[in-house]
């Protein structure tokens, strides 16, 4: 139980730092609200319609797939730099990891998540 004390202390200090920073920002910042600042656009063209418009879900899926494969690259690079130290077990694990991502890519492709309309 004693080994968790530093973790709890650092977590508490981190949350306290965030709380104090937000509290200080609340008191220090200038505040002059008016109806013009509550508009969707503070400058530029006059807004038309509601700001809560629906958008095509393909944008979200495309971005999510980008993040997934970006994370894959983030895992592959350090592994490739040190794979000689890992041995056959790590090579098999990486092949399984890439195969799972390949299955995800095929699934997204079949569901037409990669089609740009």
mmCIF file of the C-alpha atoms, coordinates in Angstrom:
data_MODEL
# 
_entry.id   MODEL 
# 
loop_
_atom_site.group_PDB 
_atom_site.id 
_atom_site.type_symbol 
_atom_site.label_atom_id 
_atom_site.label_alt_id 
_atom_site.label_comp_id 
_atom_site.label_asym_id 
_atom_site.label_entity_id 
_atom_site.label_seq_id 
_atom_site.pdbx_PDB_ins_code 
_atom_site.Cartn_x 
_atom_site.Cartn_y 
_atom_site.Cartn_z 
_atom_site.occupancy 
_atom_site.B_iso_or_equiv 
_atom_site.pdbx_formal_charge 
_atom_site.auth_seq_id 
_atom_site.auth_comp_id 
_atom_site.auth_asym_id 
_atom_site.auth_atom_id 
_atom_site.pdbx_PDB_model_num 
ATOM 1   C CA . UNK A 1 1   ? 0.000   0.000   0.000   1.00 0.00 ? 1   UNK A CA 1 
ATOM 2   C CA . UNK A 1 2   ? 2.931   2.297   0.649   1.00 0.00 ? 2   UNK A CA 1 
ATOM 3   C CA . UNK A 1 3   ? 4.001   2.137   -2.982  1.00 0.00 ? 3   UNK A CA 1 
ATOM 4   C CA . UNK A 1 4   ? 0.796   3.961   -3.986  1.00 0.00 ? 4   UNK A CA 1 
ATOM 5   C CA . UNK A 1 5   ? 1.518   6.999   -1.801  1.00 0.00 ? 5   UNK A CA 1 
ATOM 6   C CA . UNK A 1 6   ? 3.696   8.823   -4.389  1.00 0.00 ? 6   UNK A CA 1 
ATOM 7   C CA . UNK A 1 7   ? 1.122   8.129   -7.113  1.00 0.00 ? 7   UNK A CA 1 
ATOM 8   C CA . UNK A 1 8   ? -1.718  9.508   -4.989  1.00 0.00 ? 8   UNK A CA 1 
ATOM 9   C CA . UNK A 1 9   ? 0.368   12.536  -4.013  1.00 0.00 ? 9   UNK A CA 1 
ATOM 10  C CA . UNK A 1 10  ? 1.307   13.378  -7.604  1.00 0.00 ? 10  UNK A CA 1 
ATOM 11  C CA . UNK A 1 11  ? -2.290  12.884  -8.721  1.00 0.00 ? 11  UNK A CA 1 
ATOM 12  C CA . UNK A 1 12  ? -3.568  15.184  -5.968  1.00 0.00 ? 12  UNK A CA 1 
ATOM 13  C CA . UNK A 1 13  ? -0.923  17.799  -6.782  1.00 0.00 ? 13  UNK A CA 1 
ATOM 14  C CA . UNK A 1 14  ? -1.825  17.582  -10.472 1.00 0.00 ? 14  UNK A CA 1 
ATOM 15  C CA . UNK A 1 15  ? -5.535  18.090  -9.819  1.00 0.00 ? 15  UNK A CA 1 
ATOM 16  C CA . UNK A 1 16  ? -4.792  20.907  -7.359  1.00 0.00 ? 16  UNK A CA 1 
ATOM 17  C CA . UNK A 1 17  ? -2.582  22.621  -9.942  1.00 0.00 ? 17  UNK A CA 1 
ATOM 18  C CA . UNK A 1 18  ? -5.323  22.429  -12.556 1.00 0.00 ? 18  UNK A CA 1 
ATOM 19  C CA . UNK A 1 19  ? -7.973  23.673  -10.125 1.00 0.00 ? 19  UNK A CA 1 
ATOM 20  C CA . UNK A 1 20  ? -5.835  26.588  -8.883  1.00 0.00 ? 20  UNK A CA 1 
ATOM 21  C CA . UNK A 1 21  ? -4.870  27.576  -12.433 1.00 0.00 ? 21  UNK A CA 1 
ATOM 22  C CA . UNK A 1 22  ? -8.497  27.630  -13.595 1.00 0.00 ? 22  UNK A CA 1 
ATOM 23  C CA . UNK A 1 23  ? -9.581  29.521  -10.480 1.00 0.00 ? 23  UNK A CA 1 
ATOM 24  C CA . UNK A 1 24  ? -6.838  32.141  -10.937 1.00 0.00 ? 24  UNK A CA 1 
ATOM 25  C CA . UNK A 1 25  ? -7.720  32.525  -14.626 1.00 0.00 ? 25  UNK A CA 1 
ATOM 26  C CA . UNK A 1 26  ? -11.354 33.090  -13.666 1.00 0.00 ? 26  UNK A CA 1 
ATOM 27  C CA . UNK A 1 27  ? -10.461 35.987  -11.360 1.00 0.00 ? 27  UNK A CA 1 
ATOM 28  C CA . UNK A 1 28  ? -7.688  37.561  -13.433 1.00 0.00 ? 28  UNK A CA 1 
ATOM 29  C CA . UNK A 1 29  ? -9.229  37.570  -16.912 1.00 0.00 ? 29  UNK A CA 1 
ATOM 30  C CA . UNK A 1 30  ? -11.224 40.540  -18.156 1.00 0.00 ? 30  UNK A CA 1 
ATOM 31  C CA . UNK A 1 31  ? -14.926 39.910  -18.595 1.00 0.00 ? 31  UNK A CA 1 
ATOM 32  C CA . UNK A 1 32  ? -17.181 42.166  -20.662 1.00 0.00 ? 32  UNK A CA 1 
ATOM 33  C CA . UNK A 1 33  ? -20.038 40.051  -22.008 1.00 0.00 ? 33  UNK A CA 1 
ATOM 34  C CA . UNK A 1 34  ? -22.454 41.525  -24.534 1.00 0.00 ? 34  UNK A CA 1 
ATOM 35  C CA . UNK A 1 35  ? -24.932 40.095  -27.055 1.00 0.00 ? 35  UNK A CA 1 
ATOM 36  C CA . UNK A 1 36  ? -22.516 40.532  -29.978 1.00 0.00 ? 36  UNK A CA 1 
ATOM 37  C CA . UNK A 1 37  ? -19.967 38.279  -28.317 1.00 0.00 ? 37  UNK A CA 1 
ATOM 38  C CA . UNK A 1 38  ? -22.612 35.615  -27.793 1.00 0.00 ? 38  UNK A CA 1 
ATOM 39  C CA . UNK A 1 39  ? -23.149 35.306  -31.555 1.00 0.00 ? 39  UNK A CA 1 
ATOM 40  C CA . UNK A 1 40  ? -21.901 32.268  -33.436 1.00 0.00 ? 40  UNK A CA 1 
ATOM 41  C CA . UNK A 1 41  ? -19.380 34.447  -35.252 1.00 0.00 ? 41  UNK A CA 1 
ATOM 42  C CA . UNK A 1 42  ? -17.881 37.438  -33.527 1.00 0.00 ? 42  UNK A CA 1 
ATOM 43  C CA . UNK A 1 43  ? -16.919 38.945  -36.867 1.00 0.00 ? 43  UNK A CA 1 
ATOM 44  C CA . UNK A 1 44  ? -17.402 38.134  -40.515 1.00 0.00 ? 44  UNK A CA 1 
ATOM 45  C CA . UNK A 1 45  ? -20.650 37.139  -42.201 1.00 0.00 ? 45  UNK A CA 1 
ATOM 46  C CA . UNK A 1 46  ? -23.910 37.193  -40.348 1.00 0.00 ? 46  UNK A CA 1 
ATOM 47  C CA . UNK A 1 47  ? -24.755 33.634  -39.268 1.00 0.00 ? 47  UNK A CA 1 
ATOM 48  C CA . UNK A 1 48  ? -27.644 31.911  -41.017 1.00 0.00 ? 48  UNK A CA 1 
ATOM 49  C CA . UNK A 1 49  ? -29.581 29.237  -39.186 1.00 0.00 ? 49  UNK A CA 1 
ATOM 50  C CA . UNK A 1 50  ? -28.655 27.325  -36.078 1.00 0.00 ? 50  UNK A CA 1 
ATOM 51  C CA . UNK A 1 51  ? -25.081 26.484  -35.114 1.00 0.00 ? 51  UNK A CA 1 
ATOM 52  C CA . UNK A 1 52  ? -26.079 22.889  -34.305 1.00 0.00 ? 52  UNK A CA 1 
ATOM 53  C CA . UNK A 1 53  ? -26.166 21.533  -37.844 1.00 0.00 ? 53  UNK A CA 1 
ATOM 54  C CA . UNK A 1 54  ? -25.746 17.859  -38.562 1.00 0.00 ? 54  UNK A CA 1 
ATOM 55  C CA . UNK A 1 55  ? -22.746 16.839  -40.608 1.00 0.00 ? 55  UNK A CA 1 
ATOM 56  C CA . UNK A 1 56  ? -21.902 13.749  -42.571 1.00 0.00 ? 56  UNK A CA 1 
ATOM 57  C CA . UNK A 1 57  ? -20.750 10.917  -40.280 1.00 0.00 ? 57  UNK A CA 1 
ATOM 58  C CA . UNK A 1 58  ? -18.092 9.955   -42.827 1.00 0.00 ? 58  UNK A CA 1 
ATOM 59  C CA . UNK A 1 59  ? -15.965 12.901  -41.663 1.00 0.00 ? 59  UNK A CA 1 
ATOM 60  C CA . UNK A 1 60  ? -15.940 11.477  -38.141 1.00 0.00 ? 60  UNK A CA 1 
ATOM 61  C CA . UNK A 1 61  ? -15.211 7.927   -39.315 1.00 0.00 ? 61  UNK A CA 1 
ATOM 62  C CA . UNK A 1 62  ? -12.426 9.106   -41.598 1.00 0.00 ? 62  UNK A CA 1 
ATOM 63  C CA . UNK A 1 63  ? -10.816 11.072  -38.758 1.00 0.00 ? 63  UNK A CA 1 
ATOM 64  C CA . UNK A 1 64  ? -11.159 8.123   -36.393 1.00 0.00 ? 64  UNK A CA 1 
ATOM 65  C CA . UNK A 1 65  ? -9.507  5.792   -38.875 1.00 0.00 ? 65  UNK A CA 1 
ATOM 66  C CA . UNK A 1 66  ? -6.703  8.306   -39.328 1.00 0.00 ? 66  UNK A CA 1 
ATOM 67  C CA . UNK A 1 67  ? -6.105  8.342   -35.570 1.00 0.00 ? 67  UNK A CA 1 
ATOM 68  C CA . UNK A 1 68  ? -6.106  4.535   -35.405 1.00 0.00 ? 68  UNK A CA 1 
ATOM 69  C CA . UNK A 1 69  ? -3.501  4.191   -38.134 1.00 0.00 ? 69  UNK A CA 1 
ATOM 70  C CA . UNK A 1 70  ? -1.492  7.101   -36.774 1.00 0.00 ? 70  UNK A CA 1 
ATOM 71  C CA . UNK A 1 71  ? -1.302  5.315   -33.427 1.00 0.00 ? 71  UNK A CA 1 
ATOM 72  C CA . UNK A 1 72  ? -0.229  2.186   -35.286 1.00 0.00 ? 72  UNK A CA 1 
ATOM 73  C CA . UNK A 1 73  ? 2.683   4.121   -36.747 1.00 0.00 ? 73  UNK A CA 1 
ATOM 74  C CA . UNK A 1 74  ? 3.534   5.426   -33.291 1.00 0.00 ? 74  UNK A CA 1 
ATOM 75  C CA . UNK A 1 75  ? 3.749   1.819   -32.025 1.00 0.00 ? 75  UNK A CA 1 
ATOM 76  C CA . UNK A 1 76  ? 5.617   0.465   -35.022 1.00 0.00 ? 76  UNK A CA 1 
ATOM 77  C CA . UNK A 1 77  ? 8.481   2.952   -35.047 1.00 0.00 ? 77  UNK A CA 1 
ATOM 78  C CA . UNK A 1 78  ? 9.944   2.231   -31.578 1.00 0.00 ? 78  UNK A CA 1 
ATOM 79  C CA . UNK A 1 79  ? 9.379   -1.482  -32.099 1.00 0.00 ? 79  UNK A CA 1 
ATOM 80  C CA . UNK A 1 80  ? 11.246  -1.381  -35.412 1.00 0.00 ? 80  UNK A CA 1 
ATOM 81  C CA . UNK A 1 81  ? 14.148  0.469   -33.813 1.00 0.00 ? 81  UNK A CA 1 
ATOM 82  C CA . UNK A 1 82  ? 14.627  -2.181  -31.108 1.00 0.00 ? 82  UNK A CA 1 
ATOM 83  C CA . UNK A 1 83  ? 13.109  -5.384  -32.489 1.00 0.00 ? 83  UNK A CA 1 
ATOM 84  C CA . UNK A 1 84  ? 16.430  -7.282  -32.443 1.00 0.00 ? 84  UNK A CA 1 
ATOM 85  C CA . UNK A 1 85  ? 16.331  -7.198  -28.637 1.00 0.00 ? 85  UNK A CA 1 
ATOM 86  C CA . UNK A 1 86  ? 12.793  -8.589  -28.453 1.00 0.00 ? 86  UNK A CA 1 
ATOM 87  C CA . UNK A 1 87  ? 13.107  -11.917 -30.216 1.00 0.00 ? 87  UNK A CA 1 
ATOM 88  C CA . UNK A 1 88  ? 10.600  -14.065 -32.048 1.00 0.00 ? 88  UNK A CA 1 
ATOM 89  C CA . UNK A 1 89  ? 7.806   -13.585 -29.512 1.00 0.00 ? 89  UNK A CA 1 
ATOM 90  C CA . UNK A 1 90  ? 7.685   -9.827  -30.152 1.00 0.00 ? 90  UNK A CA 1 
ATOM 91  C CA . UNK A 1 91  ? 7.733   -10.368 -33.920 1.00 0.00 ? 91  UNK A CA 1 
ATOM 92  C CA . UNK A 1 92  ? 4.709   -12.666 -33.656 1.00 0.00 ? 92  UNK A CA 1 
ATOM 93  C CA . UNK A 1 93  ? 2.935   -10.159 -31.399 1.00 0.00 ? 93  UNK A CA 1 
ATOM 94  C CA . UNK A 1 94  ? 3.546   -7.363  -33.928 1.00 0.00 ? 94  UNK A CA 1 
ATOM 95  C CA . UNK A 1 95  ? 2.266   -9.529  -36.771 1.00 0.00 ? 95  UNK A CA 1 
ATOM 96  C CA . UNK A 1 96  ? -0.919  -10.152 -34.771 1.00 0.00 ? 96  UNK A CA 1 
ATOM 97  C CA . UNK A 1 97  ? -1.227  -6.414  -34.059 1.00 0.00 ? 97  UNK A CA 1 
ATOM 98  C CA . UNK A 1 98  ? -0.856  -5.518  -37.744 1.00 0.00 ? 98  UNK A CA 1 
ATOM 99  C CA . UNK A 1 99  ? -3.279  -8.290  -38.735 1.00 0.00 ? 99  UNK A CA 1 
ATOM 100 C CA . UNK A 1 100 ? -5.916  -6.927  -36.344 1.00 0.00 ? 100 UNK A CA 1 
ATOM 101 C CA . UNK A 1 101 ? -5.478  -3.471  -37.806 1.00 0.00 ? 101 UNK A CA 1 
ATOM 102 C CA . UNK A 1 102 ? -5.740  -4.964  -41.281 1.00 0.00 ? 102 UNK A CA 1 
ATOM 103 C CA . UNK A 1 103 ? -9.021  -6.616  -40.331 1.00 0.00 ? 103 UNK A CA 1 
ATOM 104 C CA . UNK A 1 104 ? -10.246 -3.236  -39.094 1.00 0.00 ? 104 UNK A CA 1 
ATOM 105 C CA . UNK A 1 105 ? -9.219  -1.614  -42.358 1.00 0.00 ? 105 UNK A CA 1 
ATOM 106 C CA . UNK A 1 106 ? -11.025 -4.261  -44.406 1.00 0.00 ? 106 UNK A CA 1 
ATOM 107 C CA . UNK A 1 107 ? -14.117 -3.810  -42.225 1.00 0.00 ? 107 UNK A CA 1 
ATOM 108 C CA . UNK A 1 108 ? -14.042 -0.032  -42.717 1.00 0.00 ? 108 UNK A CA 1 
ATOM 109 C CA . UNK A 1 109 ? -13.523 -0.478  -46.442 1.00 0.00 ? 109 UNK A CA 1 
ATOM 110 C CA . UNK A 1 110 ? -16.473 -2.868  -46.756 1.00 0.00 ? 110 UNK A CA 1 
ATOM 111 C CA . UNK A 1 111 ? -18.680 -0.504  -44.750 1.00 0.00 ? 111 UNK A CA 1 
ATOM 112 C CA . UNK A 1 112 ? -17.632 2.290   -47.161 1.00 0.00 ? 112 UNK A CA 1 
ATOM 113 C CA . UNK A 1 113 ? -16.162 4.425   -44.385 1.00 0.00 ? 113 UNK A CA 1 
ATOM 114 C CA . UNK A 1 114 ? -13.309 5.390   -46.704 1.00 0.00 ? 114 UNK A CA 1 
ATOM 115 C CA . UNK A 1 115 ? -15.562 6.667   -49.484 1.00 0.00 ? 115 UNK A CA 1 
ATOM 116 C CA . UNK A 1 116 ? -15.462 10.446  -49.760 1.00 0.00 ? 116 UNK A CA 1 
ATOM 117 C CA . UNK A 1 117 ? -18.710 11.909  -51.041 1.00 0.00 ? 117 UNK A CA 1 
# 
